[in-house]
Amino acid sequence: MLFGEFRHNIDKKGRIFIPAKLREGLGDRFVVCMGFDGNHCLFVYSAEEWQKLDEKIQAMPTMKSRKIRRFIYSSAVELECDAQGRVLIPQKLREYAELEGAAAIVGVSNHVEIWSKDQWEEENAENTPENIAALMEELDF
């Protein structure tokens, strides 16, 4: 399981350090794609989790899922960390997620998300204990 929040900087070459705790869960090679939940972040999947996602997508009716397939698969790249634990994020993905300078790397159970620091802070601005408790109650958690 992938969890935790880590702050690292994107260097001038477009590389970011992936913490060892997350690298262990992702494996040697992993897939990075544009996030598809309405936020401009990146999703990072282990090979095993990517396979599960692929199976779900393949099971969807083709006509209805065509745009989803194009969005996800056209942005996906298989990457691996260098000896220092850094990964080179392709420019297209850096631009999509507005990654420049400070970034947040977040474990979210079955995948990792990479956010620009500012977007991550904006996303979490309303995540007070009270708001989370209300949401959990709404979801019968």
ROTI-286089 format. One record per atom (N, C-alpha, C): residue in three letters; chain; atom name; x, z, y. Coordinates in nm, 3 decimals. Last residue first. Example, Ala and Ser with C-alpha at 12.3 -4.5 7.8 and 13.67 -1.06 7.14 Angstrom:
ROTI-286089
{aa SER ch A at N X 1.285 Z 0.708 Y -0.225} $
{aa SER ch A at CA X 1.367 Z 0.714 Y -0.106} $
{aa SER ch A at C X 1.290 Z 0.787 Y 0.003} $
{aa ALA ch A at N X 1.319 Z 0.780 Y -0.569} $
{aa ALA ch A at CA X 1.230 Z 0.780 Y -0.450} $
{aa ALA ch A at C X 1.320 Z 0.780 Y -0.330} $
This chain:
ROTI-286089
{aa PHE ch A at N X -1.912 Z 0.624 Y 0.597} $
{aa PHE ch A at CA X -1.784 Z 0.661 Y 0.538} $
{aa PHE ch A at C X -1.776 Z 0.811 Y 0.523} $
{aa ASP ch A at N X -2.120 Z 0.468 Y 0.707} $
{aa ASP ch A at CA X -2.146 Z 0.561 Y 0.596} $
{aa ASP ch A at C X -2.018 Z 0.598 Y 0.522} $
{aa LEU ch A at N X -2.067 Z 0.337 Y 0.938} $
{aa LEU ch A at CA X -2.035 Z 0.266 Y 0.814} $
{aa LEU ch A at C X -2.057 Z 0.351 Y 0.690} $
{aa GLU ch A at N X -2.128 Z 0.533 Y 1.124} $
{aa GLU ch A at CA X -2.208 Z 0.410 Y 1.123} $
{aa GLU ch A at C X -2.188 Z 0.332 Y 0.992} $
{aa GLU ch A at N X -1.917 Z 0.707 Y 1.074} $
{aa GLU ch A at CA X -2.054 Z 0.749 Y 1.044} $
{aa GLU ch A at C X -2.145 Z 0.626 Y 1.033} $
{aa MET ch A at N X -1.707 Z 0.553 Y 1.170} $
{aa MET ch A at CA X -1.709 Z 0.593 Y 1.029} $
{aa MET ch A at C X -1.849 Z 0.635 Y 0.987} $
{aa LEU ch A at N X -1.779 Z 0.541 Y 1.441} $
{aa LEU ch A at CA X -1.772 Z 0.419 Y 1.361} $
{aa LEU ch A at C X -1.778 Z 0.450 Y 1.212} $
{aa ALA ch A at N X -1.751 Z 0.811 Y 1.510} $
{aa ALA ch A at CA X -1.881 Z 0.745 Y 1.523} $
{aa ALA ch A at C X -1.886 Z 0.617 Y 1.440} $
{aa ALA ch A at N X -1.476 Z 0.846 Y 1.465} $
{aa ALA ch A at CA X -1.573 Z 0.925 Y 1.389} $
{aa ALA ch A at C X -1.711 Z 0.860 Y 1.394} $
{aa ILE ch A at N X -1.374 Z 0.673 Y 1.658} $
{aa ILE ch A at CA X -1.349 Z 0.644 Y 1.516} $
{aa ILE ch A at C X -1.448 Z 0.721 Y 1.430} $
{aa ASN ch A at N X -1.456 Z 0.805 Y 1.890} $
{aa ASN ch A at CA X -1.504 Z 0.670 Y 1.862} $
{aa ASN ch A at C X -1.485 Z 0.632 Y 1.716} $
{aa GLU ch A at N X -1.315 Z 1.049 Y 1.863} $
{aa GLU ch A at CA X -1.461 Z 1.048 Y 1.871} $
{aa GLU ch A at C X -1.518 Z 0.910 Y 1.837} $
{aa PRO ch A at N X -1.044 Z 0.973 Y 1.868} $
{aa PRO ch A at CA X -1.100 Z 1.037 Y 1.749} $
{aa PRO ch A at C X -1.253 Z 1.033 Y 1.747} $
{aa THR ch A at N X -1.034 Z 0.643 Y 2.015} $
{aa THR ch A at CA X -1.026 Z 0.788 Y 2.026} $
{aa THR ch A at C X -1.080 Z 0.849 Y 1.898} $
{aa ASN ch A at N X -0.968 Z 0.359 Y 2.071} $
{aa ASN ch A at CA X -0.965 Z 0.425 Y 1.941} $
{aa ASN ch A at C X -0.939 Z 0.575 Y 1.956} $
{aa GLU ch A at N X -0.949 Z 0.211 Y 2.299} $
{aa GLU ch A at CA X -1.073 Z 0.286 Y 2.278} $
{aa GLU ch A at C X -1.077 Z 0.360 Y 2.144} $
{aa ALA ch A at N X -0.696 Z 0.092 Y 2.278} $
{aa ALA ch A at CA X -0.728 Z 0.177 Y 2.394} $
{aa ALA ch A at C X -0.851 Z 0.263 Y 2.371} $
{aa ASN ch A at N X -0.614 Z -0.088 Y 2.088} $
{aa ASN ch A at CA X -0.632 Z 0.051 Y 2.047} $
{aa ASN ch A at C X -0.674 Z 0.145 Y 2.160} $
{aa GLU ch A at N X -0.588 Z -0.329 Y 2.220} $
{aa GLU ch A at CA X -0.676 Z -0.322 Y 2.102} $
{aa GLU ch A at C X -0.710 Z -0.177 Y 2.067} $
{aa GLU ch A at N X -0.389 Z -0.260 Y 2.405} $
{aa GLU ch A at CA X -0.524 Z -0.294 Y 2.452} $
{aa GLU ch A at C X -0.625 Z -0.280 Y 2.337} $
{aa GLU ch A at N X -0.172 Z -0.226 Y 2.233} $
{aa GLU ch A at CA X -0.219 Z -0.112 Y 2.313} $
{aa GLU ch A at C X -0.360 Z -0.137 Y 2.366} $
{aa TRP ch A at N X -0.151 Z -0.488 Y 2.135} $
{aa TRP ch A at CA X -0.176 Z -0.376 Y 2.043} $
{aa TRP ch A at C X -0.231 Z -0.256 Y 2.120} $
{aa GLN ch A at N X -0.091 Z -0.631 Y 2.366} $
{aa GLN ch A at CA X -0.218 Z -0.657 Y 2.297} $
{aa GLN ch A at C X -0.252 Z -0.544 Y 2.200} $
{aa ASP ch A at N X 0.163 Z -0.519 Y 2.428} $
{aa ASP ch A at CA X 0.050 Z -0.508 Y 2.521} $
{aa ASP ch A at C X -0.084 Z -0.530 Y 2.452} $
{aa LYS ch A at N X 0.321 Z -0.588 Y 2.203} $
{aa LYS ch A at CA X 0.300 Z -0.447 Y 2.240} $
{aa LYS ch A at C X 0.176 Z -0.433 Y 2.328} $
{aa SER ch A at N X 0.185 Z -0.829 Y 1.985} $
{aa SER ch A at CA X 0.260 Z -0.801 Y 2.107} $
{aa SER ch A at C X 0.227 Z -0.657 Y 2.145} $
{aa TRP ch A at N X 0.187 Z -0.759 Y 1.631} $
{aa TRP ch A at CA X 0.118 Z -0.770 Y 1.759} $
{aa TRP ch A at C X 0.219 Z -0.765 Y 1.873} $
{aa ILE ch A at N X 0.149 Z -0.820 Y 1.300} $
{aa ILE ch A at CA X 0.250 Z -0.817 Y 1.405} $
{aa ILE ch A at C X 0.180 Z -0.852 Y 1.536} $
{aa GLU ch A at N X 0.036 Z -0.654 Y 1.009} $
{aa GLU ch A at CA X 0.004 Z -0.729 Y 1.130} $
{aa GLU ch A at C X 0.117 Z -0.712 Y 1.230} $
{aa VAL ch A at N X 0.032 Z -0.678 Y 0.656} $
{aa VAL ch A at CA X 0.098 Z -0.628 Y 0.777} $
{aa VAL ch A at C X 0.050 Z -0.714 Y 0.893} $
{aa HIS ch A at N X -0.198 Z -0.584 Y 0.391} $
{aa HIS ch A at CA X -0.117 Z -0.678 Y 0.467} $
{aa HIS ch A at C X -0.055 Z -0.606 Y 0.587} $
{aa ASN ch A at N X -0.346 Z -0.387 Y 0.273} $
{aa ASN ch A at CA X -0.299 Z -0.496 Y 0.187} $
{aa ASN ch A at C X -0.217 Z -0.602 Y 0.261} $
{aa SER ch A at N X -0.301 Z -0.161 Y 0.494} $
{aa SER ch A at CA X -0.340 Z -0.156 Y 0.354} $
{aa SER ch A at C X -0.282 Z -0.270 Y 0.271} $
{aa VAL ch A at N X -0.152 Z -0.247 Y 0.727} $
{aa VAL ch A at CA X -0.298 Z -0.237 Y 0.724} $
{aa VAL ch A at C X -0.345 Z -0.252 Y 0.578} $
{aa GLY ch A at N X 0.119 Z -0.165 Y 0.931} $
{aa GLY ch A at CA X 0.073 Z -0.178 Y 0.794} $
{aa GLY ch A at C X -0.077 Z -0.154 Y 0.789} $
{aa VAL ch A at N X 0.241 Z -0.332 Y 1.212} $
{aa VAL ch A at CA X 0.143 Z -0.235 Y 1.163} $
{aa VAL ch A at C X 0.106 Z -0.265 Y 1.018} $
{aa ILE ch A at N X 0.448 Z -0.352 Y 1.476} $
{aa ILE ch A at CA X 0.436 Z -0.399 Y 1.338} $
{aa ILE ch A at C X 0.355 Z -0.292 Y 1.266} $
{aa ALA ch A at N X 0.454 Z -0.455 Y 1.807} $
{aa ALA ch A at CA X 0.409 Z -0.351 Y 1.713} $
{aa ALA ch A at C X 0.393 Z -0.417 Y 1.577} $
{aa ALA ch A at N X 0.715 Z -0.542 Y 2.040} $
{aa ALA ch A at CA X 0.608 Z -0.575 Y 1.945} $
{aa ALA ch A at C X 0.574 Z -0.453 Y 1.861} $
{aa ALA ch A at N X 0.880 Z -0.654 Y 2.337} $
{aa ALA ch A at CA X 0.832 Z -0.545 Y 2.251} $
{aa ALA ch A at C X 0.714 Z -0.588 Y 2.165} $
{aa GLY ch A at N X 0.963 Z -0.993 Y 2.359} $
{aa GLY ch A at CA X 1.003 Z -0.856 Y 2.388} $
{aa GLY ch A at C X 0.946 Z -0.758 Y 2.287} $
{aa GLU ch A at N X 0.686 Z -1.166 Y 2.267} $
{aa GLU ch A at CA X 0.803 Z -1.173 Y 2.352} $
{aa GLU ch A at C X 0.841 Z -1.031 Y 2.384} $
{aa LEU ch A at N X 0.420 Z -1.318 Y 2.135} $
{aa LEU ch A at CA X 0.529 Z -1.228 Y 2.100} $
{aa LEU ch A at C X 0.652 Z -1.260 Y 2.183} $
{aa GLU ch A at N X 0.163 Z -1.432 Y 2.129} $
{aa GLU ch A at CA X 0.224 Z -1.391 Y 2.256} $
{aa GLU ch A at C X 0.336 Z -1.290 Y 2.234} $
{aa ALA ch A at N X 0.068 Z -1.543 Y 1.903} $
{aa ALA ch A at CA X 0.056 Z -1.398 Y 1.913} $
{aa ALA ch A at C X 0.115 Z -1.343 Y 2.043} $
{aa TYR ch A at N X 0.131 Z -1.813 Y 1.958} $
{aa TYR ch A at CA X -0.007 Z -1.774 Y 1.926} $
{aa TYR ch A at C X -0.027 Z -1.624 Y 1.949} $
{aa GLU ch A at N X 0.411 Z -1.800 Y 1.988} $
{aa GLU ch A at CA X 0.325 Z -1.837 Y 2.102} $
{aa GLU ch A at C X 0.182 Z -1.792 Y 2.077} $
{aa ARG ch A at N X 0.489 Z -1.734 Y 1.729} $
{aa ARG ch A at CA X 0.523 Z -1.644 Y 1.840} $
{aa ARG ch A at C X 0.434 Z -1.673 Y 1.960} $
{aa LEU ch A at N X 0.399 Z -1.962 Y 1.594} $
{aa LEU ch A at CA X 0.337 Z -1.832 Y 1.565} $
{aa LEU ch A at C X 0.367 Z -1.731 Y 1.675} $
{aa LYS ch A at N X 0.569 Z -2.155 Y 1.704} $
{aa LYS ch A at CA X 0.424 Z -2.173 Y 1.711} $
{aa LYS ch A at C X 0.352 Z -2.040 Y 1.688} $
{aa GLN ch A at N X 0.829 Z -2.057 Y 1.635} $
{aa GLN ch A at CA X 0.783 Z -2.058 Y 1.774} $
{aa GLN ch A at C X 0.631 Z -2.070 Y 1.785} $
{aa PRO ch A at N X 0.850 Z -1.840 Y 1.346} $
{aa PRO ch A at CA X 0.847 Z -1.972 Y 1.409} $
{aa PRO ch A at C X 0.782 Z -1.968 Y 1.548} $
{aa ILE ch A at N X 1.048 Z -1.558 Y 1.324} $
{aa ILE ch A at CA X 0.909 Z -1.600 Y 1.341} $
{aa ILE ch A at C X 0.909 Z -1.738 Y 1.409} $
{aa LEU ch A at N X 1.277 Z -1.451 Y 1.105} $
{aa LEU ch A at CA X 1.262 Z -1.545 Y 1.216} $
{aa LEU ch A at C X 1.119 Z -1.595 Y 1.219} $
{aa VAL ch A at N X 1.332 Z -1.110 Y 1.035} $
{aa VAL ch A at CA X 1.268 Z -1.235 Y 0.996} $
{aa VAL ch A at C X 1.252 Z -1.321 Y 1.121} $
{aa ARG ch A at N X 1.574 Z -0.867 Y 0.929} $
{aa ARG ch A at CA X 1.501 Z -0.941 Y 1.032} $
{aa ARG ch A at C X 1.440 Z -1.067 Y 0.973} $
{aa GLY ch A at N X 1.743 Z -0.726 Y 0.767} $
{aa GLY ch A at CA X 1.601 Z -0.692 Y 0.763} $
{aa GLY ch A at C X 1.518 Z -0.761 Y 0.869} $
{aa GLN ch A at N X 1.999 Z -0.817 Y 0.755} $
{aa GLN ch A at CA X 1.973 Z -0.705 Y 0.847} $
{aa GLN ch A at C X 1.826 Z -0.665 Y 0.850} $
{aa ALA ch A at N X 1.989 Z -1.038 Y 0.591} $
{aa ALA ch A at CA X 2.058 Z -0.919 Y 0.540} $
{aa ALA ch A at C X 2.035 Z -0.796 Y 0.628} $
{aa ASP ch A at N X 1.653 Z -1.160 Y 0.659} $
{aa ASP ch A at CA X 1.797 Z -1.177 Y 0.646} $
{aa ASP ch A at C X 1.858 Z -1.044 Y 0.600} $
{aa CYS ch A at N X 1.343 Z -1.203 Y 0.482} $
{aa CYS ch A at CA X 1.428 Z -1.132 Y 0.576} $
{aa CYS ch A at C X 1.575 Z -1.166 Y 0.552} $
{aa GLU ch A at N X 1.151 Z -1.503 Y 0.457} $
{aa GLU ch A at CA X 1.222 Z -1.391 Y 0.395} $
{aa GLU ch A at C X 1.313 Z -1.329 Y 0.500} $
{aa LEU ch A at N X 0.838 Z -1.687 Y 0.445} $
{aa LEU ch A at CA X 0.960 Z -1.638 Y 0.509} $
{aa LEU ch A at C X 1.027 Z -1.532 Y 0.423} $
{aa GLU ch A at N X 0.618 Z -1.951 Y 0.461} $
{aa GLU ch A at CA X 0.680 Z -1.854 Y 0.371} $
{aa GLU ch A at C X 0.815 Z -1.816 Y 0.431} $
{aa VAL ch A at N X 0.348 Z -1.990 Y 0.686} $
{aa VAL ch A at CA X 0.486 Z -2.018 Y 0.650} $
{aa VAL ch A at C X 0.536 Z -1.910 Y 0.556} $
{aa ALA ch A at N X 0.041 Z -2.120 Y 0.812} $
{aa ALA ch A at CA X 0.113 Z -2.035 Y 0.717} $
{aa ALA ch A at C X 0.255 Z -2.085 Y 0.690} $
{aa SER ch A at N X -0.114 Z -2.284 Y 0.965} $
{aa SER ch A at CA X -0.024 Z -2.193 Y 1.036} $
{aa SER ch A at C X 0.066 Z -2.114 Y 0.942} $
{aa SER ch A at N X -0.267 Z -2.424 Y 0.788} $
{aa SER ch A at CA X -0.180 Z -2.500 Y 0.878} $
{aa SER ch A at C X -0.081 Z -2.411 Y 0.951} $
{aa TYR ch A at N X -0.419 Z -2.226 Y 0.656} $
{aa TYR ch A at CA X -0.308 Z -2.292 Y 0.587} $
{aa TYR ch A at C X -0.216 Z -2.370 Y 0.679} $
{aa ILE ch A at N X -0.605 Z -2.139 Y 0.862} $
{aa ILE ch A at CA X -0.514 Z -2.048 Y 0.791} $
{aa ILE ch A at C X -0.394 Z -2.121 Y 0.734} $
{aa PHE ch A at N X -0.733 Z -2.375 Y 0.959} $
{aa PHE ch A at CA X -0.675 Z -2.275 Y 1.049} $
{aa PHE ch A at C X -0.570 Z -2.191 Y 0.978} $
{aa ARG ch A at N X -0.819 Z -2.505 Y 0.725} $
{aa ARG ch A at CA X -0.726 Z -2.571 Y 0.816} $
{aa ARG ch A at C X -0.656 Z -2.469 Y 0.906} $
{aa ARG ch A at N X -0.996 Z -2.312 Y 0.618} $
{aa ARG ch A at CA X -0.878 Z -2.358 Y 0.543} $
{aa ARG ch A at C X -0.774 Z -2.418 Y 0.637} $
{aa ILE ch A at N X -1.189 Z -2.306 Y 0.823} $
{aa ILE ch A at CA X -1.113 Z -2.185 Y 0.787} $
{aa ILE ch A at C X -0.985 Z -2.224 Y 0.716} $
{aa LYS ch A at N X -1.289 Z -2.565 Y 0.811} $
{aa LYS ch A at CA X -1.222 Z -2.519 Y 0.934} $
{aa LYS ch A at C X -1.138 Z -2.395 Y 0.907} $
{aa ARG ch A at N X -1.398 Z -2.562 Y 0.543} $
{aa ARG ch A at CA X -1.295 Z -2.658 Y 0.585} $
{aa ARG ch A at C X -1.219 Z -2.610 Y 0.709} $
{aa SER ch A at N X -1.606 Z -2.416 Y 0.446} $
{aa SER ch A at CA X -1.478 Z -2.347 Y 0.464} $
{aa SER ch A at C X -1.368 Z -2.438 Y 0.518} $
{aa LYS ch A at N X -1.825 Z -2.579 Y 0.413} $
{aa LYS ch A at CA X -1.835 Z -2.467 Y 0.507} $
{aa LYS ch A at C X -1.699 Z -2.405 Y 0.537} $
{aa MET ch A at N X -1.731 Z -2.760 Y 0.221} $
{aa MET ch A at CA X -1.778 Z -2.808 Y 0.351} $
{aa MET ch A at C X -1.782 Z -2.696 Y 0.454} $
{aa THR ch A at N X -1.663 Z -2.589 Y -0.004} $
{aa THR ch A at CA X -1.565 Z -2.670 Y 0.069} $
{aa THR ch A at C X -1.612 Z -2.710 Y 0.208} $
{aa PRO ch A at N X -1.752 Z -2.255 Y -0.051} $
{aa PRO ch A at CA X -1.800 Z -2.394 Y -0.049} $
{aa PRO ch A at C X -1.711 Z -2.477 Y 0.044} $
{aa MET ch A at N X -1.479 Z -2.056 Y -0.179} $
{aa MET ch A at CA X -1.580 Z -2.084 Y -0.077} $
{aa MET ch A at C X -1.628 Z -2.229 Y -0.090} $
{aa ALA ch A at N X -1.266 Z -2.034 Y -0.349} $
{aa ALA ch A at CA X -1.400 Z -2.012 Y -0.406} $
{aa ALA ch A at C X -1.512 Z -2.041 Y -0.306} $
{aa GLN ch A at N X -1.046 Z -2.055 Y -0.187} $
{aa GLN ch A at CA X -1.076 Z -2.167 Y -0.277} $
{aa GLN ch A at C X -1.216 Z -2.155 Y -0.336} $
{aa ILE ch A at N X -1.050 Z -1.802 Y -0.068} $
{aa ILE ch A at CA X -1.074 Z -1.921 Y 0.013} $
{aa ILE ch A at C X -1.114 Z -2.039 Y -0.075} $
{aa LYS ch A at N X -0.989 Z -1.640 Y -0.288} $
{aa LYS ch A at CA X -1.114 Z -1.621 Y -0.214} $
{aa LYS ch A at C X -1.150 Z -1.746 Y -0.134} $
{aa GLU ch A at N X -0.734 Z -1.740 Y -0.352} $
{aa GLU ch A at CA X -0.843 Z -1.750 Y -0.450} $
{aa GLU ch A at C X -0.979 Z -1.732 Y -0.383} $
{aa ASP ch A at N X -0.591 Z -1.669 Y -0.121} $
{aa ASP ch A at CA X -0.609 Z -1.810 Y -0.156} $
{aa ASP ch A at C X -0.725 Z -1.827 Y -0.255} $
{aa LEU ch A at N X -0.590 Z -1.391 Y -0.148} $
{aa LEU ch A at CA X -0.659 Z -1.453 Y -0.035} $
{aa LEU ch A at C X -0.688 Z -1.600 Y -0.065} $
{aa LYS ch A at N X -0.431 Z -1.371 Y -0.379} $
{aa LYS ch A at CA X -0.569 Z -1.319 Y -0.379} $
{aa LYS ch A at C X -0.650 Z -1.383 Y -0.266} $
{aa GLN ch A at N X -0.192 Z -1.481 Y -0.282} $
{aa GLN ch A at CA X -0.260 Z -1.545 Y -0.394} $
{aa GLN ch A at C X -0.407 Z -1.500 Y -0.400} $
{aa TRP ch A at N X -0.127 Z -1.290 Y -0.093} $
{aa TRP ch A at CA X -0.157 Z -1.426 Y -0.048} $
{aa TRP ch A at C X -0.232 Z -1.501 Y -0.158} $
{aa GLU ch A at N X -0.071 Z -1.074 Y -0.258} $
{aa GLU ch A at CA X -0.189 Z -1.067 Y -0.172} $
{aa GLU ch A at C X -0.227 Z -1.205 Y -0.118} $
{aa GLU ch A at N X 0.167 Z -1.177 Y -0.380} $
{aa GLU ch A at CA X 0.052 Z -1.136 Y -0.461} $
{aa GLU ch A at C X -0.076 Z -1.132 Y -0.377} $
{aa ALA ch A at N X 0.340 Z -1.215 Y -0.166} $
{aa ALA ch A at CA X 0.301 Z -1.331 Y -0.248} $
{aa ALA ch A at C X 0.175 Z -1.298 Y -0.328} $
{aa SER ch A at N X 0.216 Z -1.027 Y 0.116} $
{aa SER ch A at CA X 0.305 Z -1.042 Y 0.001} $
{aa SER ch A at C X 0.257 Z -1.164 Y -0.077} $
{aa TYR ch A at N X 0.149 Z -1.140 Y 0.448} $
{aa TYR ch A at CA X 0.102 Z -1.109 Y 0.313} $
{aa TYR ch A at C X 0.215 Z -1.119 Y 0.212} $
{aa VAL ch A at N X 0.072 Z -1.084 Y 0.778} $
{aa VAL ch A at CA X 0.183 Z -1.101 Y 0.685} $
{aa VAL ch A at C X 0.137 Z -1.053 Y 0.548} $
{aa PHE ch A at N X -0.069 Z -1.220 Y 1.069} $
{aa PHE ch A at CA X -0.093 Z -1.152 Y 0.943} $
{aa PHE ch A at C X 0.024 Z -1.185 Y 0.850} $
{aa LEU ch A at N X -0.037 Z -1.174 Y 1.420} $
{aa LEU ch A at CA X 0.002 Z -1.244 Y 1.298} $
{aa LEU ch A at C X -0.030 Z -1.157 Y 1.178} $
{aa CYS ch A at N X -0.291 Z -1.195 Y 1.677} $
{aa CYS ch A at CA X -0.179 Z -1.129 Y 1.612} $
{aa CYS ch A at C X -0.143 Z -1.213 Y 1.491} $
{aa HIS ch A at N X -0.530 Z -1.217 Y 1.859} $
{aa HIS ch A at CA X -0.410 Z -1.300 Y 1.856} $
{aa HIS ch A at C X -0.291 Z -1.219 Y 1.807} $
{aa ASN ch A at N X -0.837 Z -1.171 Y 1.683} $
{aa ASN ch A at CA X -0.729 Z -1.120 Y 1.766} $
{aa ASN ch A at C X -0.609 Z -1.211 Y 1.754} $
{aa GLY ch A at N X -1.013 Z -1.270 Y 1.500} $
{aa GLY ch A at CA X -1.052 Z -1.276 Y 1.640} $
{aa GLY ch A at C X -0.948 Z -1.223 Y 1.736} $
{aa ASP ch A at N X -0.899 Z -1.269 Y 1.255} $
{aa ASP ch A at CA X -1.009 Z -1.175 Y 1.277} $
{aa ASP ch A at C X -1.052 Z -1.170 Y 1.423} $
{aa PHE ch A at N X -0.673 Z -1.406 Y 1.168} $
{aa PHE ch A at CA X -0.802 Z -1.475 Y 1.172} $
{aa PHE ch A at C X -0.919 Z -1.380 Y 1.183} $
{aa GLY ch A at N X -0.336 Z -1.463 Y 1.269} $
{aa GLY ch A at CA X -0.445 Z -1.372 Y 1.236} $
{aa GLY ch A at C X -0.578 Z -1.441 Y 1.253} $
{aa MET ch A at N X -0.131 Z -1.713 Y 1.130} $
{aa MET ch A at CA X -0.206 Z -1.666 Y 1.246} $
{aa MET ch A at C X -0.317 Z -1.573 Y 1.198} $
{aa CYS ch A at N X 0.099 Z -1.589 Y 0.877} $
{aa CYS ch A at CA X 0.005 Z -1.687 Y 0.933} $
{aa CYS ch A at C X -0.060 Z -1.628 Y 1.058} $
{aa VAL ch A at N X 0.348 Z -1.557 Y 0.636} $
{aa VAL ch A at CA X 0.304 Z -1.519 Y 0.770} $
{aa VAL ch A at C X 0.212 Z -1.630 Y 0.821} $
{aa VAL ch A at N X 0.431 Z -1.440 Y 0.316} $
{aa VAL ch A at CA X 0.366 Z -1.544 Y 0.395} $
{aa VAL ch A at C X 0.319 Z -1.486 Y 0.528} $
{aa PHE ch A at N X 0.752 Z -1.362 Y 0.166} $
{aa PHE ch A at CA X 0.614 Z -1.331 Y 0.203} $
{aa PHE ch A at C X 0.562 Z -1.441 Y 0.294} $
{aa ARG ch A at N X 1.003 Z -1.248 Y -0.052} $
{aa ARG ch A at CA X 0.944 Z -1.361 Y 0.021} $
{aa ARG ch A at C X 0.798 Z -1.329 Y 0.047} $
{aa ASP ch A at N X 1.050 Z -0.987 Y -0.149} $
{aa ASP ch A at CA X 1.158 Z -1.067 Y -0.091} $
{aa ASP ch A at C X 1.108 Z -1.183 Y -0.005} $
{aa GLY ch A at N X 0.783 Z -0.755 Y -0.052} $
{aa GLY ch A at CA X 0.867 Z -0.830 Y -0.145} $
{aa GLY ch A at C X 0.969 Z -0.915 Y -0.071} $
{aa LEU ch A at N X 0.612 Z -0.583 Y 0.080} $
{aa LEU ch A at CA X 0.593 Z -0.727 Y 0.096} $
{aa LEU ch A at C X 0.672 Z -0.809 Y -0.005} $
{aa GLY ch A at N X 0.699 Z -0.325 Y 0.024} $
{aa GLY ch A at CA X 0.564 Z -0.365 Y -0.016} $
{aa GLY ch A at C X 0.540 Z -0.515 Y -0.009} $
{aa GLU ch A at N X 0.957 Z -0.332 Y 0.137} $
{aa GLU ch A at CA X 0.938 Z -0.296 Y -0.005} $
{aa GLU ch A at C X 0.802 Z -0.343 Y -0.055} $
{aa ARG ch A at N X 0.904 Z -0.383 Y 0.404} $
{aa ARG ch A at CA X 0.970 Z -0.486 Y 0.323} $
{aa ARG ch A at C X 0.953 Z -0.459 Y 0.174} $
{aa LEU ch A at N X 0.801 Z -0.136 Y 0.486} $
{aa LEU ch A at CA X 0.711 Z -0.251 Y 0.476} $
{aa LEU ch A at C X 0.772 Z -0.363 Y 0.392} $
{aa LYS ch A at N X 1.033 Z 0.020 Y 0.474} $
{aa LYS ch A at CA X 0.910 Z 0.067 Y 0.409} $
{aa LYS ch A at C X 0.812 Z -0.048 Y 0.389} $
{aa ALA ch A at N X 1.209 Z -0.118 Y 0.643} $
{aa ALA ch A at CA X 1.232 Z -0.116 Y 0.497} $
{aa ALA ch A at C X 1.106 Z -0.076 Y 0.421} $
{aa PRO ch A at N X 1.057 Z -0.312 Y 0.906} $
{aa PRO ch A at CA X 1.102 Z -0.185 Y 0.851} $
{aa PRO ch A at C X 1.109 Z -0.188 Y 0.697} $
{aa ILE ch A at N X 1.181 Z -0.605 Y 1.027} $
{aa ILE ch A at CA X 1.071 Z -0.554 Y 0.945} $
{aa ILE ch A at C X 1.120 Z -0.426 Y 0.879} $
{aa PHE ch A at N X 1.273 Z -0.725 Y 1.342} $
{aa PHE ch A at CA X 1.309 Z -0.638 Y 1.230} $
{aa PHE ch A at C X 1.182 Z -0.592 Y 1.159} $
{aa ILE ch A at N X 1.250 Z -1.064 Y 1.438} $
{aa ILE ch A at CA X 1.202 Z -0.927 Y 1.451} $
{aa ILE ch A at C X 1.240 Z -0.851 Y 1.324} $
{aa ARG ch A at N X 1.360 Z -1.347 Y 1.629} $
{aa ARG ch A at CA X 1.365 Z -1.262 Y 1.509} $
{aa ARG ch A at C X 1.312 Z -1.124 Y 1.540} $
{aa GLY ch A at N X 1.396 Z -1.523 Y 1.837} $
{aa GLY ch A at CA X 1.264 Z -1.515 Y 1.775} $
{aa GLY ch A at C X 1.260 Z -1.432 Y 1.648} $
{aa LYS ch A at N X 1.627 Z -1.517 Y 1.976} $
{aa LYS ch A at CA X 1.615 Z -1.623 Y 1.875} $
{aa LYS ch A at C X 1.480 Z -1.621 Y 1.805} $
{aa LYS ch A at N X 1.605 Z -1.291 Y 2.130} $
{aa LYS ch A at CA X 1.598 Z -1.421 Y 2.198} $
{aa LYS ch A at C X 1.586 Z -1.538 Y 2.100} $
{aa ASP ch A at N X 1.396 Z -1.066 Y 1.930} $
{aa ASP ch A at CA X 1.518 Z -1.105 Y 2.001} $
{aa ASP ch A at C X 1.504 Z -1.247 Y 2.058} $
{aa ILE ch A at N X 1.135 Z -0.846 Y 1.968} $
{aa ILE ch A at CA X 1.166 Z -0.982 Y 1.926} $
{aa ILE ch A at C X 1.293 Z -1.021 Y 2.001} $
{aa ASN ch A at N X 1.166 Z -0.498 Y 1.887} $
{aa ASN ch A at CA X 1.169 Z -0.608 Y 1.982} $
{aa ASN ch A at C X 1.194 Z -0.741 Y 1.913} $
{aa HIS ch A at N X 0.934 Z -0.262 Y 1.745} $
{aa HIS ch A at CA X 1.062 Z -0.332 Y 1.748} $
{aa HIS ch A at C X 1.052 Z -0.446 Y 1.848} $
{aa ARG ch A at N X 0.762 Z 0.005 Y 1.612} $
{aa ARG ch A at CA X 0.786 Z -0.072 Y 1.734} $
{aa ARG ch A at C X 0.927 Z -0.131 Y 1.727} $
{aa PHE ch A at N X 0.513 Z 0.062 Y 1.366} $
{aa PHE ch A at CA X 0.653 Z 0.056 Y 1.402} $
{aa PHE ch A at C X 0.668 Z -0.031 Y 1.526} $
{aa GLU ch A at N X 0.289 Z 0.245 Y 1.174} $
{aa GLU ch A at CA X 0.307 Z 0.165 Y 1.295} $
{aa GLU ch A at C X 0.452 Z 0.176 Y 1.337} $
{aa GLY ch A at N X 0.145 Z 0.242 Y 0.842} $
{aa GLY ch A at CA X 0.238 Z 0.288 Y 0.944} $
{aa GLY ch A at C X 0.243 Z 0.192 Y 1.061} $
{aa PHE ch A at N X 0.132 Z 0.076 Y 0.519} $
{aa PHE ch A at CA X 0.076 Z 0.155 Y 0.629} $
{aa PHE ch A at C X 0.186 Z 0.200 Y 0.723} $
{aa LEU ch A at N X 0.048 Z -0.077 Y 0.222} $
{aa LEU ch A at CA X 0.124 Z -0.092 Y 0.346} $
{aa LEU ch A at C X 0.056 Z -0.012 Y 0.457} $
{aa MET ch A at N X 0.085 Z 0.000 Y -0.118} $
{aa MET ch A at CA X 0.000 Z 0.000 Y 0.000} $
{aa MET ch A at C X 0.089 Z 0.000 Y 0.124} $
